[in-house]
């Protein structure tokens, strides 16, 4: 009887804990999802309706805001520019970061810890403090108003977090994996490409998401390093809604809603790998 009561008490405690955890998660979901919902709802309103009732459901759904946003922000062209810069920077960052992480985590060499610390210090550097030196550097290199003027800084600023994530993940791999590969005749780069890289997919997925979002939303460097309007990225295009005296908020929200779609789609594609990385990290940690 006593054992039964203890079992029932344990079940009640587990149920309460589960309810509490789900309640907290639902609360944070609502807090984070509401601004997106608010933005999408207001993207279908007229300017007058938005001004009078910004927190209500649209009375009349105005689809013209999206066509106006597409033209004003030149989303077609700027979307392509953002995609080229963002994906190129992500590919270079992940490839270089994965190689660096492999050697930092799997090999013991003189100065390895110092080199790793050098990359980690990069996480503490405020990137916008380097804006003026970066402009001068790009000017001297002669690559202002080119895609490379954005790709190279994006790679540099995303490398620290990429190396931090991948090095921490690769360090947890057993040495026996590489020893078996060496006995089978695999070289260093074959081990990296065929064994370490596939095993690191969850951490790579997380790094890809962080890199892509940073590149996709970056505004300041694109504003300073790109003066040719044909090379502008989406954040610069969205600034076109702000005039000298007024701002077209409803069209701007329509533009933001369209720009948000690739980020959500990108996350949904990588979701499985991210969840896998989190669960593996929980087991290994």
N, C-alpha and C positions, 0 to 999 in steps of 0.2 A: 504493500500500500504506500509506504514511504517512498519507495523507488518510483512508483507511478506518479506521485505528486511532484517529485523532483523533475521527472521527465516532462510533465505538463508545464511546470514553471520554466524549464529551459526552453520549451517550445514557445511559450508566451513571450519570454525575453527576446528570443530570436525574431519573432514576428514583430515586436515593438521596434527592435533595432532596424529591421528591414524597412518597416513603414517610415521610420525617421530618416533613413538614408534616401529612400525614394522621394520623400517630401522635400528634403534639401535639394536633391537633383532637379526635381520639378520646378522648385523655386528659382534656381539658377538658370534653368532652361527658359523660363518665362522672362526673367530679367534680361537675358541676352537676346531672346527672340523678339521681344516687343519692339525695340527700336527698328528692326528690319521690317516687321509687320507695319509699324507706323509709317515708315518711309514708303513702302509699296502702296499703302492705302492713299496717302497724300499725293502720290504720283498720278492718280486718276481724278484729282479734283481740279476745279478751276482756281485761278489765283484768288478770286473773291471768296470762294467757299473755304479755301485753305486759311485765309486771313480771319474769317469769322469763326470757323470751327475746326481747328487743326487736329483734334483728337476724336473726331467722329468718322463714321463710315461714309464714303461718298454718296451723295444723293443721286448725282448723275455721273456715270463713269465716262471720263474724258480720255479717249484713246489718242487724241491728237497730240497730247503731251509727249508721247513716245516718238512720233514722227518728227516733232519739233526738236526733241533732244537729239535724235539721230543726226539731224542736219546741223544744229548749232554746235554740238560737240564734235562733229565730223567723226562719229564713232567708227564708221567703216574703215577709214584710213588709219586712225589712231589706234584702233583695236589691233590691226595688223602690226603696227610698230611696237606696241606693248608686248604682243605675243613673240615677236622676233627677239626683242631685247630680253624679255623675261625667260624664255625657254633657253636661249643661248647661254645666258648667265647661269641658269640652273644646271645645265649639262656640264659646263666647265667647272663650276663650284663643286658639284658632286664627284666628278671624275678626279680632280686634283685633291679634293678633301679626302676621298676614299683612299687614294694612293698614300697621301701623307699619314692618314690614320693607320693604315696597314703597317707602315714602317715604324711609326711611333708606338704602336701597341704590341707588335709581334717580334720586334728586334730590340736587343739591348746594345746601344752604342753610346759612345762618349758624347755628351751634350744633348742626349735625347730628351731628358727631362727639362733642360733649359729651353730647348726648341719648342716643346709642348707648352711650357709656361709662356713663351713669347706669343704663341697663337691665342692662348687663353686671355692674355692681357688685352688682346684685340676686342674682347667682349666689353671691356670697360671704357673703350674709346668712344666718345660721342661723335658719331659719323659726320654730323653737320658742322662740327668744329674744323673739319678738314675741307670744307667746301671751297674756300679761297685757294689754298695750296693745290687742291685738285684741279681747279680751273686753270691755274698757271701751268701745272704739269701737262694737262691735256693740250693747252695752247702751244707749248714748246714741242710736244710730240706731233702736233699738226693733225690731231684727230677730233677737234671740236666739230660739232654739227655732223657727227657720224654715229652709227650704232655703237661703235667701240667706245665712244666717249661715255656711254652709260654702262655697257657690258662690263668693262674692266673694273670700275668702282663697285658695281654690284657684286662681282665675284670676290673682290678684296674684302668687302664688308660682310659677306656671308660665309667666308671661309672659317672664321673662328668658331661660330656656332656649329657648323658642319663637322669640323674636326673634333670639337668637344663631344658631340653626340656619337659619332662613329668610333672614335677612339675608346670611349667608355664601353660601347657595345662590343667591339672586337676584342677588348682585353679579356672578356669573360669566356672566350672560346678556349677549348682544351688544346693543349700543345700536341696531344696525340694525333689530332686531325692532320696537322702539317707533317708530323713525323711519318705517318702512313703514306701521305702523298709523296714525300721525298723518296721513300722506299720504292714507290711505284714509278719513279723517274721524273716526277714533276719538278719544274724549275720554280723560281720565286714568283715570277709573273703569272705562270700557269696556275699556281696555288691561289694567287690573288684573284685572278679572273674567274676560275672555275669552282673555287671552294669558298673563299672568304667573302667575295662580293655577293654570291647568291645567299649565303647565310646571313648577310647583313641587310637584306631587303627591308625588314621592318624599320630599322633605324634609318635607312636611306629614304624610305617613304616619308618618315617624319621630317627629315632634313629637306626633302624636296618641297613639302608643303610649306615649311617656314620660309625657304628661299623664294618660292614662287610668290607667296603673299607679300613678302617684303619688296620684291621687284615690281609686282603688279601695282602696288599702292604708292610707290615712291614718287614724290613730287619735287622736292627742292633741287636735287641734282639734275633732274630732267629740265627744270626751269632755267637753271644757270648754264648748263653745258650744251643745251640744244636751243639754237635761235632760229633754225630753219623750220617753219611751220609744217612742212611736209614730213618731218621726222618726229613731230610731237607725239607724246604718249597720251594715254587716256586721262590720267589725272590733270594734265594741262588742258585737254579738251573740255573737261568738266568745269574748269575755271572760267570758261567762256560765258557761263550763265550769269556771272556777277558783272553788272555794268557799273558805271560811275555813280549812279544814284539809286538804282534798284537792282534786285536780284530775282530772276524767274525761278522761284523755289520749286514749283510743281514740275516744271520741265527738268530742273536739275535732279530732282528725286527720281524722275523717270529714267534719266541717264544713269544715275547711281544704281538703280534697280537692274538695268541691263548689264552694267559693268560687274555687278555682283554675281551674275549667273556663272561665268567661267570659274570663279573661285569656288563656288559651291559644287559645281560639276567636278572640278579637279579634286576636291576633298572627297566626294563620294566615290570617285574612281580609286583613290588611295586608301579609303576607309579600312578595308580589310587588313592591309599591311600595317596600318597605324595601330589598330586594335591588337593585332598579333604582336607587334613590338612592345606594347604596353603590358600585355599578359606575360610575355617572355621576360621582360624586365622585372616584373613582380616576382616571378619564380626565381630568377637568378639573383635578384637583390636580396 
